Amino acid sequence: MTSTDTPVGPPPPFDPELAAALVTVQEQRGPQVLDVESLPAVRAARAQDYLTVEELTLGGRYAVAERAVPGLAGAPDVPLLVCRPTGVAAPAGALYVIHGGGMILGSYRSREIGAVLADVEELGLVLVAVDYRLAPENPFPAGLNDCYAGLLWTVEHAGELGFDPARVVVAGGSAGGGLAAGVALRARDEGGPALLGQLLQYPMLDDRNDTCSARQMAGLGVWDRTANEFGWTALLGAARGGPDVSPYAAPARATDLSGLPPAYLDAGSAETFRDEDVAYATRLWQAGGEAELHVWPGGFHGFDLLAPQATLSRIAREQRVSWLRRLFAR
C-alpha cells in the first residue's frame, strides 16, 4: 500500500494556544497565494522584516561580519554572515545555519537567524549563516551548491574563526533543514567535512508531496500541500515527483542513510512535513544511525517562530538547545 492509498482521517487539532496565535498570524498576513506572479510581492513583504547586521549583534553580544566566499567551480561568490560571541575566548564549535523559506524565500538576515543566535548564545558557538540562491530563478543544484561551498569555506577557515573544524553542526528549519540534510549527505559521499551533527527543524525533505500528513493538512496551517508543490516545482521543474530526483535536493530520496552524523529532527503533529520527517528519522535508525525525534502535539509548521512565546514553542527551542549542549559536550 502506498501513502496515497492509505486512508486519511481528520487533521490533528492545533494546540489551543498555537491555534489562537495562528489566527492572528493569518489575519496579519492576509490571503497569500504563492505563484510566479505573486512571488516578488511576497518576497518584498518578507524583506521588510529582515534584521540589520547591527540588530544581529544582539546588543554587542556577537561580532557580526558579512563575507563573500568562493562558490563551487563556475558559481558566483556565496554570501555568509559570520557571528562570533564576544564574551567567549574559545568557542565550543560552530553552527552552520541554512535559512528556510520553501526554497523560494528568505535571507540570512531573517528573524529566524536572530532567534537561533539568541537560543544558542549560552553554548558559546560561532554561528555562520549562508545566503543561498533561490528558486525558481536558480533551480537545483544552485542553492545546494552554495550551501555546500559555504560549509567548505567555514571548515577550511575554522582556525581564523577560532573553533575546532571537527566540531561543526549543520542546521536549518523547513527548506533550510532539507538543505542541511542534503549537505550532510553530500559531505559523506564526497569525503567532505566530518560533521559533528545535523539539526533539522521540521525539514522539507520529500518532493513527492504525497504523505498522509501532506494530504491531511491540505489547506490548513502554514505551508500546506499547495504551497509545498509550488516550492518543489520551483526548485525541480518538471522533474518534481518523478524518478530522477537527486537525494541532495530531496533527502527522502536517499537509498542509503548510513554513515551520517547524529541528527535531531522535529516537526509539529499538525503540519505537512510530519510524516516525511518521522520516516527520515526512522530510516536513520534502521541504517544504524543516531537520531533524536520530537513530534510536537498540535504544532503547525514553524510554530516556534510565528508564536515564540507559546508554551510549546519555548519547550521545542529548549529541547533543541539541550541536544546541542549534549552533542558539543562529547
Number of C-alpha atoms within 10 A of each C-alpha: 5 8 12 12 10 10 8 14 10 7 17 16 13 19 20 12 15 23 18 12 18 19 12 14 14 13 10 9 11 9 8 11 12 18 13 10 9 11 16 13 11 16 15 11 12 14 15 9 11 18 17 12 15 13 15 24 20 16 9 13 17 23 18 21 15 15 13 14 17 17 20 17 8 7 12 14 16 23 21 25 22 19 24 24 23 15 12 14 9 14 18 19 23 29 27 26 29 28 28 26 19 25 30 22 20 24 23 23 21 20 19 23 24 18 15 17 23 14 15 20 17 11 19 18 24 28 24 25 27 28 21 26 25 21 22 19 11 16 19 22 15 20 22 24 22 26 29 26 22 27 24 18 15 24 23 13 14 18 11 9 20 17 19 16 19 14 21 27 25 28 28 28 27 25 26 29 26 31 33 32 30 24 27 26 22 18 18 18 11 8 8 16 21 17 19 21 23 26 29 27 28 30 30 34 27 25 23 19 23 20 21 22 24 24 20 21 24 18 14 15 20 20 24 21 23 15 18 23 19 20 26 30 19 23 26 23 15 10 14 21 17 10 9 9 19 16 18 23 25 21 25 23 18 16 9 12 20 16 15 24 23 17 22 22 22 24 31 27 24 26 30 32 30 26 20 24 27 18 12 22 23 16 19 22 15 12 14 12 17 18 20 16 16 19 18 19 15 22 27 29 25 22 25 22 14 18 20 17 14 17 13 20 19 14 13 22 18 14 14 20 19 13 15 19 15 9 14 17 9 7
